[in-house]
Amino acid sequence: QSMQATYLRRGLLKGDVDRAEELISKAEKNNADGGASSQQGGGVGKRRKRGGASGNKSVGIFNSKDIVNSESGSSIGDEVLVMSSLNRILGGSSKETSIFSCDIVKAAADVLMSICHFINTNVHLTSASVQVEHDLIIGMHSQLLNGIVNTMNSILEIMQTKDLCDEDDVEVEALSSCCKAAARIISIVGTRLSRSAKLIEKIKSTSEIILFHRKSHEAAMRSSAALLATLPLVGNMDGVPPQKLWTEFVQNKTKSLCAVLNAFFPLQRSGSKYSAVEGDQAWMECVKNDIPTQTDRLVEFQRRIEGTLLLLLSLLNLDSYNSKTQSAMAHAAVPINELLDLSEFMLAFPIAAETKYFSTKTRLRDISVENGLLSPNGAMMVANMVRYYGHELFDSCVSSLQSNSLLYGKRIIRVAFASLHSCSSLVVNKAVDPSSVEKQHEGKKRRWLHCSIELRIKAIKSIKTMILAIGSNVVITQTTIVNKILKLVIGCLFEQIEMQSFTDLSNSDWGAMKDRVLLTEICIDVLADFISVCIGFLPSSSRSLIDSVATTCFDALSKKNNSCPTLTFACVKIALLKLATNCICAPYYDGAANTLASVVHDVSSMLRFDRNPKVSSTAYSTLCVCNALMAQRAPPLVMTTQSSVAPSMNHSSASNTDLISSGE
């Protein structure tokens, strides 16, 4: 761990420029000697056989063989010993897999990842030490990647022999570290790997096995998804730029996931728009013919959905990309329409599952649906999981939009509103839009998937993402929908403040106290964002509604009987102070100022003595804003400036005071 921390902070050469220049001179000398010997041995004009080794296998100035075989030298530095040891431990020095234990493999992969992370972080610097470390990785990238892939395959064979694998198992941790190290190497090497088609295919197949493996855990799956997300940086032998390959990769995975969802549980509106790709078609045929039980099909379906979504999120978030590759990907085209189609598909999955469940007889609910692979009972078990990942994809897709977000603004607003409306409680939906609540939601066929507080939190977070991406245009273009969104958010907030769901058993929600506190916090945070983003574009009715909600929360917080338990948590208090600051600073639609400054001042004065330091600090900041707004200040009459005279032992000469008077 000490090596990992040192290399992560200072790099492999630890900033030693003299050692870097020495290594550069030695490498140039070795390359010159190698070129001369090759001319003596075979002549300049002699052709080598097709597929044979070239005279210099190194991509940079360092040759991989020189690094690995340099241990016999007398003036060997620590950096050469470290790289050769890492190469040996990770299986790059031989065709066989690594013979070391998973603990040692994990430690070696972590050290290599730290070295690569330092290079990626400082790739923009012109330091000689960083350049040497960069060339060292480039010179050894082929051996390192081959060894890491072989090591990952051997770890997978070990995992196959175990019945169950916990997240803390050393095999899972070693797999995760190897994937991270390989991803960092690819981000450094880039298109230099474009001609190594066999190696790239090997990395891709091994990463997909880890991503969809039944015994893999989330840490290993996320690491393998990040590794797969770096493959577009390699390019291909046809010279296609990485930006285009990235777009094609995202489109391919989006269509693949839509086809998988439609094959397992078809929705009427999806139709046959997306056809399965070759690999998914073979996998679905295997599930259909070789896995007859619904339990095993659910496991395969859940693993496929989770793995593909993690890969899409890694692609959209540019995981394991350095600053140079991220700036290059800024010109890549994001397939927004396909991603929004998939998001809507996944967000509508629980409604379709419940509809199919209630329309099917009880004795037929364990039989696969027509033209599908899941039964109604099975679809109900994974419905909320599918919707959860749908929110994750929607947020990541909307966050990736920048200047062109207005082109899809109307659709994004509609999707965000529909997701919040479908997961809100029946009481809130009736209060906002009574005509939208159907009779089938009541009585014996009352639905329950929408009662998940965790999904409600995700839906409101999607509202927050939508506001920040589209900006004030969300109010200007879609005033009616925005008013409904505000009412839904306020309804969800009042439900948690008044704790209605604790006493009303017919409207019981799924969630612990921690979830309710988080829901309260995110609701208040979204109201604050509406004010700060939309500012004066909010209609007077909507702005007055938010102010009244803030006043109600302040009154409840001032009471000492703890009638609203969710308001007593530190995160909620901080969110309330943020809402208060936005309310008193942002003007109304007609330019009028807010009148809550005195109320906010009283609440901030009370919270400045809170035992939580974050609450106390935020309260003092809010008090500063209140004092600045409530009291008009004149320019200062006295300005203290530092003396230009050098400091001495005489403290009286350390500073002087310039009196500023008018007319003088």
MIKOLDREN-104501 format. One line per field, with one value per residue (C-alpha): y, z, x; residue in three letters. Coordinates in steps of 0.02 Angstrom, whole numbers, plus 50000, padded with zeros to 5 digits. Example, Ala and Ser with C-alpha at 12.3 -4.5 7.8 and 13.67 -1.06 7.14 Angstrom:
<rs>
yy	(49775:49947)
zz	(50390:50357)
xx	(50615:50684)
kedren	(ALA:SER)
</rs>
This chain:
<rs>
yy	(50000:50118:50090:50118:50282:50342:50307:50379:50542:50559:50435:50295:50408:50521:50675:50635:50728:50676:50492:50519:50598:50455:50327:50422:50425:50239:50197:50300:50216:50042:50085:50148:49991:49881:49968:49949:49764:49730:49811:49704:49544:49555:49715:49859:49792:49618:49585:49491:49362:49413:49402:49395:49505:49677:49744:49854:49798:49953:50083:50219:50239:50093:49913:49789:49657:49779:49821:49641:49573:49719:49641:49574:49748:49836:50008:49951:50079:50048:50092:49954:49826:49877:49864:49697:49628:49687:49608:49442:49440:49483:49344:49450:49371:49199:49120:49032:49110:49191:49068:49195:49203:49320:49431:49463:49486:49614:49710:49712:49769:49908:49970:49967:50058:50193:50219:50232:50346:50466:50467:50499:50639:50727:50686:50871:50910:50921:50849:50726:50605:50596:50570:50427:50342:50364:50282:50141:50092:50107:49997:49860:49877:49720:49606:49685:49672:49492:49445:49533:49446:49276:49311:49360:49198:49097:49189:49151:48967:48975:49059:48921:48794:48893:48882:49062:49216:49361:49539:49535:49379:49403:49333:49467:49604:49538:49536:49714:49775:49688:49767:49940:49920:49862:50008:50132:50055:50065:50248:50284:50181:50232:50200:50115:49957:49973:49837:49715:49645:49477:49556:49674:49531:49435:49581:49605:49423:49408:49571:49517:49353:49449:49573:49440:49306:49240:49243:49418:49556:49739:49795:49673:49711:49899:49876:49763:49886:50026:49917:49882:50067:50108:49994:50129:50227:50092:50123:49987:49935:50028:50196:50234:50372:50330:50454:50360:50192:50259:50312:50144:50053:50150:50121:49936:49911:50016:49914:49754:49796:49848:49682:49585:49674:49647:49463:49424:49529:49609:49776:49818:49987:49921:49805:49738:49904:49830:49664:49564:49568:49407:49375:49415:49308:49156:49193:49210:49046:48964:49035:48979:48801:48760:48857:48804:48867:49045:49065:49035:49142:49285:49272:49277:49419:49523:49494:49544:49703:49755:49718:49808:49959:49972:49968:50105:50212:50189:50241:50396:50447:50414:50307:50279:50413:50542:50727:50710:50571:50656:50814:50709:50626:50795:50785:50614:50604:50542:50438:50531:50461:50280:50312:50400:50257:50133:50242:50254:50067:50031:50162:50089:49910:49905:49970:49839:49703:49750:49761:49588:49519:49576:49525:49347:49213:49158:48982:49050:49180:49063:49024:49127:49262:49249:49275:49303:49211:49282:49244:49380:49334:49342:49510:49580:49524:49620:49765:49893:49842:49877:50045:50091:50064:50159:50312:50290:50286:50435:50541:50497:50529:50699:50750:50718:50848:51023:51151:51037:50995:51110:50999:50859:50968:50932:50745:50748:50848:50729:50575:50651:50702:50532:50441:50548:50538:50349:50322:50451:50396:50390:50531:50649:50600:50631:50802:50854:50775:50679:50631:50533:50411:50259:50152:49999:50071:50046:49896:49720:49770:49905:49917:49923:49939:50129:50132:50110:50263:50222:50235:50397:50467:50416:50498:50663:50655:50638:50797:50883:50823:50884:51058:51081:51019:51119:51275:51411:51357:51217:51346:51453:51311:51189:51292:51172:51018:51113:51166:50984:50931:51061:51001:50820:50863:50966:50827:50700:50822:50851:50663:50640:50794:50748:50561:50515:50352:50290:50302:50264:50078:50087:50200:50117:50149:50041:50120:50144:50306:50335:50330:50452:50574:50563:50590:50744:50813:50786:50865:51023:51024:51015:51162:51262:51219:51276:51447:51465:51402:51481:51641:51767:51653:51557:51611:51706:51565:51436:51551:51590:51404:51370:51514:51448:51276:51351:51449:51290:51197:51340:51344:51155:51166:51303:51194:51098:50950:50861:50844:50821:50694:50704:50890:50859:50777:50878:50848:50911:51067:51108:51085:51201:51335:51321:51340:51491:51575:51551:51615:51779:51812:51773:51903:51869:51864:52052:52097:52114:52061:51919:51955:51800:51879:51907:51729:51657:51766:51695:51515:51540:51619:51465:51341:51425:51338:51166:51027:50976:51086:51082:51145:51280:51337:51344:51441:51572:51589:51614:51745:51841:51842:51900:52041:52098:52105:52176:52316:52440:52468:52619:52608:52590:52749:52664:52546:52447:52415:52322:52427:52423:52435:52270:52196:52229:52201:52358:52301:52478:52484:52320:52406:52578:52647:52762:52874:52900:53056:53137:53287:53254)
zz	(50000:50033:49856:49786:49882:49833:49648:49647:49719:49643:49500:49463:49449:49591:49488:49465:49304:49305:49312:49173:49059:49099:49049:48889:48839:48875:48775:48626:48633:48639:48492:48392:48432:48386:48219:48179:48224:48119:47969:47995:48015:47867:47775:47748:47594:47661:47682:47831:47819:47833:48013:48079:48217:48170:48223:48359:48446:48555:48515:48614:48647:48770:48714:48818:48810:48874:49023:49067:49043:49121:49294:49258:49237:49371:49372:49383:49451:49559:49417:49304:49443:49483:49303:49273:49436:49391:49220:49298:49431:49308:49190:49053:49056:48998:48898:49052:49175:49334:49468:49607:49730:49705:49848:49761:49592:49669:49748:49585:49485:49611:49597:49407:49412:49524:49402:49254:49350:49386:49201:49149:49275:49222:49037:48994:49081:48986:49126:49072:49212:49160:48979:49027:49129:48982:48864:48987:48986:48797:48777:48886:48848:48742:48870:49015:48932:48878:49052:49135:49022:49055:49241:49236:49146:49278:49416:49328:49327:49515:49540:49441:49572:49714:49755:49808:49798:49918:49874:49994:49916:49855:49684:49656:49716:49605:49453:49487:49506:49347:49247:49314:49273:49096:49069:49124:49007:48858:48896:48888:48733:48631:48444:48453:48489:48330:48240:48387:48336:48419:48585:48581:48545:48689:48807:48748:48768:48942:49001:48940:49033:49194:49159:49135:49250:49376:49516:49482:49604:49572:49597:49467:49349:49358:49328:49178:49109:49124:49033:48891:48881:48840:48687:48566:48607:48518:48347:48215:48068:47945:48020:48092:48223:48406:48411:48278:48358:48524:48446:48359:48521:48616:48478:48471:48659:48664:48526:48608:48775:48693:48600:48761:48854:48712:48697:48882:48913:48753:48762:48629:48586:48560:48419:48316:48305:48377:48320:48423:48374:48335:48508:48599:48481:48521:48708:48703:48609:48742:48880:48790:48756:48900:49048:49076:49255:49289:49434:49325:49186:49308:49360:49179:49136:49286:49254:49071:49112:49250:49150:48992:49090:49182:49014:48942:49097:49085:48902:48936:49090:49002:49144:49147:49013:49043:49008:48833:48778:48860:48760:48602:48640:48653:48464:48472:48427:48567:48502:48607:48523:48548:48729:48768:48686:48798:48952:48917:48886:49055:49150:49083:49126:49300:49233:49095:49219:49339:49198:49135:49312:49351:49180:49199:49298:49459:49399:49241:49322:49328:49142:49017:48928:48744:48635:48793:48914:49081:49175:49252:49425:49365:49282:49444:49539:49427:49376:49500:49465:49280:49319:49438:49300:49182:49293:49299:49109:49091:49210:49125:48952:48999:49089:48931:48836:48824:48693:48600:48752:48690:48537:48651:48793:48767:48764:48915:49016:48968:49017:49184:49226:49179:49287:49440:49411:49398:49559:49668:49795:49750:49872:49787:49612:49657:49727:49573:49433:49488:49311:49287:49430:49366:49467:49441:49564:49706:49791:49761:49610:49701:49633:49745:49640:49641:49832:49831:49911:49830:49657:49708:49756:49586:49497:49588:49553:49369:49388:49460:49316:49191:49268:49270:49091:49008:49117:49126:48959:49052:49125:48970:48852:48965:49101:49129:49151:49263:49378:49393:49429:49567:49646:49640:49722:49856:49886:49911:50030:50136:50145:50231:50341:50407:50408:50331:50261:50437:50492:50330:50299:50132:50067:50148:50064:50050:50139:50303:50396:50303:50137:50200:50256:50087:49998:50105:50066:49878:49871:49957:49848:49689:49747:49777:49603:49525:49602:49565:49385:49331:49437:49372:49243:49371:49371:49524:49578:49573:49663:49799:49820:49848:49972:50070:50076:50140:50274:50329:50345:50444:50564:50589:50617:50748:50854:50992:51003:50852:50765:50600:50632:50455:50476:50623:50520:50472:50283:50283:50381:50258:50112:50198:50221:50037:49990:50107:50028:49853:49904:49977:49837:49681:49629:49581:49405:49410:49488:49667:49811:49930:50105:50194:50249:50429:50446:50370:50486:50639:50581:50538:50707:50789:50681:50700:50869:50797:50856:50676:50611:50431:50485:50592:50451:50326:50450:50473:50284:50270:50408:50306:50157:50266:50342:50170:50107:50262:50300:50168:50180:50127:50053:50187:50259:50319:50213:50290:50171:50198:50209:50062:50184:50223:50389:50537:50723:50747:50743:50721:50547:50491:50424:50403:50387:50247:50291:50144:50157:50028:49941:50002)
xx	(50000:50145:50210:50038:50016:50191:50171:49996:50061:50235:50245:50367:50521:50461:50499:50684:50727:50910:50863:50737:50868:50988:50857:50820:51003:51023:50867:50925:51095:51017:50904:51052:51154:51006:50986:51171:51173:51021:51105:51261:51162:51047:51078:50962:50877:50841:50655:50589:50454:50273:50215:50393:50459:50522:50690:50611:50455:50445:50316:50406:50591:50596:50603:50503:50640:50769:50659:50619:50796:50888:50899:51073:51143:51243:51159:50981:50858:50707:50589:50658:50649:50471:50412:50498:50425:50251:50269:50321:50184:50047:50099:50174:50347:50287:50148:50083:49964:50025:50080:50063:49918:49771:49832:49998:49911:49793:49937:50035:49883:49850:50029:50021:49855:49931:50075:49956:49839:49982:50027:49847:49829:49990:49985:49975:50141:50305:50410:50544:50501:50318:50369:50486:50351:50233:50358:50392:50208:50200:50352:50278:50093:50078:50159:50066:49896:49923:49980:49833:49707:49785:49783:49599:49557:49648:49554:49389:49435:49464:49295:49210:49264:49185:49001:48979:49090:49073:49114:49263:49338:49514:49469:49338:49456:49596:49481:49427:49606:49663:49521:49561:49746:49709:49589:49721:49850:49730:49691:49879:49918:49766:49769:49939:49839:49736:49835:49829:49660:49689:49735:49586:49467:49544:49519:49340:49289:49366:49287:49116:49133:49168:49028:48894:48966:48839:48968:49034:48996:48962:49143:49210:49065:49095:49281:49252:49124:49252:49378:49257:49215:49398:49403:49340:49499:49599:49523:49535:49641:49528:49572:49399:49419:49382:49237:49142:49181:49117:48952:48932:48971:48837:48709:48749:48729:48570:48488:48549:48469:48305:48301:48336:48196:48074:48122:48099:47944:47876:47787:47658:47730:47906:47854:47998:48093:48252:48319:48442:48624:48715:48787:48626:48524:48631:48621:48430:48414:48521:48411:48254:48312:48430:48357:48177:48150:48093:48215:48368:48296:48272:48454:48513:48396:48447:48632:48613:48517:48636:48794:48737:48676:48842:48931:48819:48845:49034:49028:48923:49023:49190:49256:49445:49470:49607:49587:49660:49542:49393:49423:49437:49271:49186:49159:49074:48890:48777:48629:48500:48345:48399:48447:48283:48188:48276:48247:48060:48056:48133:48033:47871:47920:47836:47671:47671:47719:47578:47452:47500:47500:47323:47255:47322:47234:47318:47358:47442:47555:47705:47698:47798:47701:47663:47818:47921:48034:47973:47813:47703:47767:47946:47920:47848:48003:48124:48011:48077:48256:48231:48153:48294:48422:48309:48325:48513:48521:48404:48507:48671:48597:48525:48685:48785:48683:48753:48708:48587:48479:48340:48314:48254:48189:48004:48029:48146:48019:47880:47981:48034:47855:47783:47911:47873:47685:47687:47785:47696:47567:47383:47345:47467:47411:47229:47273:47372:47269:47113:47066:47228:47194:47102:46984:47091:47217:47093:47016:47077:47180:47276:47452:47603:47761:47745:47757:47946:48025:48192:48114:48028:48198:48268:48121:48146:48333:48287:48183:48336:48445:48316:48308:48496:48514:48375:48381:48250:48176:48089:47969:47952:47905:47813:47728:47582:47691:47812:47670:47616:47795:47808:47646:47703:47869:47783:47657:47797:47881:47726:47695:47863:47848:47677:47722:47554:47620:47658:47476:47384:47403:47313:47452:47602:47769:47923:48068:48158:48183:48346:48253:48121:48254:48340:48173:48139:48312:48300:48126:48188:48342:48237:48130:48288:48352:48188:48213:48398:48387:48223:48244:48117:48037:47935:47752:47696:47580:47720:47841:47714:47682:47868:47880:47732:47811:47973:47879:47788:47953:48030:47883:47892:48079:48058:47944:48031:47911:47990:47823:47916:48055:48126:48165:48280:48418:48572:48559:48379:48425:48564:48443:48317:48450:48496:48312:48299:48450:48381:48210:48271:48397:48294:48163:47983:47914:47876:48043:47979:48090:48053:47987:48053:48217:48163:48096:48253:48358:48269:48288:48472:48503:48430:48527:48697:48713:48673:48787:48824:48967:48904:48732:48812:48927:48784:48677:48813:48828:48640:48648:48777:48658:48513:48615:48672:48492:48408:48533:48589:48776:48879:49054:49189:49264:49422:49524:49667:49810:49973:50129:50248:50395:50481:50421:50534:50538:50436:50254:50190:50265:50187:50031:49960:49785:49731:49586:49472:49369:49260:49332:49510)
kedren	(GLN:SER:MET:GLN:ALA:THR:TYR:LEU:ARG:ARG:GLY:LEU:LEU:LYS:GLY:ASP:VAL:ASP:ARG:ALA:GLU:GLU:LEU:ILE:SER:LYS:ALA:GLU:LYS:ASN:ASN:ALA:ASP:GLY:GLY:ALA:SER:SER:GLN:GLN:GLY:GLY:GLY:VAL:GLY:LYS:ARG:ARG:LYS:ARG:GLY:GLY:ALA:SER:GLY:ASN:LYS:SER:VAL:GLY:ILE:PHE:ASN:SER:LYS:ASP:ILE:VAL:ASN:SER:GLU:SER:GLY:SER:SER:ILE:GLY:ASP:GLU:VAL:LEU:VAL:MET:SER:SER:LEU:ASN:ARG:ILE:LEU:GLY:GLY:SER:SER:LYS:GLU:THR:SER:ILE:PHE:SER:CYS:ASP:ILE:VAL:LYS:ALA:ALA:ALA:ASP:VAL:LEU:MET:SER:ILE:CYS:HIS:PHE:ILE:ASN:THR:ASN:VAL:HIS:LEU:THR:SER:ALA:SER:VAL:GLN:VAL:GLU:HIS:ASP:LEU:ILE:ILE:GLY:MET:HIS:SER:GLN:LEU:LEU:ASN:GLY:ILE:VAL:ASN:THR:MET:ASN:SER:ILE:LEU:GLU:ILE:MET:GLN:THR:LYS:ASP:LEU:CYS:ASP:GLU:ASP:ASP:VAL:GLU:VAL:GLU:ALA:LEU:SER:SER:CYS:CYS:LYS:ALA:ALA:ALA:ARG:ILE:ILE:SER:ILE:VAL:GLY:THR:ARG:LEU:SER:ARG:SER:ALA:LYS:LEU:ILE:GLU:LYS:ILE:LYS:SER:THR:SER:GLU:ILE:ILE:LEU:PHE:HIS:ARG:LYS:SER:HIS:GLU:ALA:ALA:MET:ARG:SER:SER:ALA:ALA:LEU:LEU:ALA:THR:LEU:PRO:LEU:VAL:GLY:ASN:MET:ASP:GLY:VAL:PRO:PRO:GLN:LYS:LEU:TRP:THR:GLU:PHE:VAL:GLN:ASN:LYS:THR:LYS:SER:LEU:CYS:ALA:VAL:LEU:ASN:ALA:PHE:PHE:PRO:LEU:GLN:ARG:SER:GLY:SER:LYS:TYR:SER:ALA:VAL:GLU:GLY:ASP:GLN:ALA:TRP:MET:GLU:CYS:VAL:LYS:ASN:ASP:ILE:PRO:THR:GLN:THR:ASP:ARG:LEU:VAL:GLU:PHE:GLN:ARG:ARG:ILE:GLU:GLY:THR:LEU:LEU:LEU:LEU:LEU:SER:LEU:LEU:ASN:LEU:ASP:SER:TYR:ASN:SER:LYS:THR:GLN:SER:ALA:MET:ALA:HIS:ALA:ALA:VAL:PRO:ILE:ASN:GLU:LEU:LEU:ASP:LEU:SER:GLU:PHE:MET:LEU:ALA:PHE:PRO:ILE:ALA:ALA:GLU:THR:LYS:TYR:PHE:SER:THR:LYS:THR:ARG:LEU:ARG:ASP:ILE:SER:VAL:GLU:ASN:GLY:LEU:LEU:SER:PRO:ASN:GLY:ALA:MET:MET:VAL:ALA:ASN:MET:VAL:ARG:TYR:TYR:GLY:HIS:GLU:LEU:PHE:ASP:SER:CYS:VAL:SER:SER:LEU:GLN:SER:ASN:SER:LEU:LEU:TYR:GLY:LYS:ARG:ILE:ILE:ARG:VAL:ALA:PHE:ALA:SER:LEU:HIS:SER:CYS:SER:SER:LEU:VAL:VAL:ASN:LYS:ALA:VAL:ASP:PRO:SER:SER:VAL:GLU:LYS:GLN:HIS:GLU:GLY:LYS:LYS:ARG:ARG:TRP:LEU:HIS:CYS:SER:ILE:GLU:LEU:ARG:ILE:LYS:ALA:ILE:LYS:SER:ILE:LYS:THR:MET:ILE:LEU:ALA:ILE:GLY:SER:ASN:VAL:VAL:ILE:THR:GLN:THR:THR:ILE:VAL:ASN:LYS:ILE:LEU:LYS:LEU:VAL:ILE:GLY:CYS:LEU:PHE:GLU:GLN:ILE:GLU:MET:GLN:SER:PHE:THR:ASP:LEU:SER:ASN:SER:ASP:TRP:GLY:ALA:MET:LYS:ASP:ARG:VAL:LEU:LEU:THR:GLU:ILE:CYS:ILE:ASP:VAL:LEU:ALA:ASP:PHE:ILE:SER:VAL:CYS:ILE:GLY:PHE:LEU:PRO:SER:SER:SER:ARG:SER:LEU:ILE:ASP:SER:VAL:ALA:THR:THR:CYS:PHE:ASP:ALA:LEU:SER:LYS:LYS:ASN:ASN:SER:CYS:PRO:THR:LEU:THR:PHE:ALA:CYS:VAL:LYS:ILE:ALA:LEU:LEU:LYS:LEU:ALA:THR:ASN:CYS:ILE:CYS:ALA:PRO:TYR:TYR:ASP:GLY:ALA:ALA:ASN:THR:LEU:ALA:SER:VAL:VAL:HIS:ASP:VAL:SER:SER:MET:LEU:ARG:PHE:ASP:ARG:ASN:PRO:LYS:VAL:SER:SER:THR:ALA:TYR:SER:THR:LEU:CYS:VAL:CYS:ASN:ALA:LEU:MET:ALA:GLN:ARG:ALA:PRO:PRO:LEU:VAL:MET:THR:THR:GLN:SER:SER:VAL:ALA:PRO:SER:MET:ASN:HIS:SER:SER:ALA:SER:ASN:THR:ASP:LEU:ILE:SER:SER:GLY:GLU)
</rs>
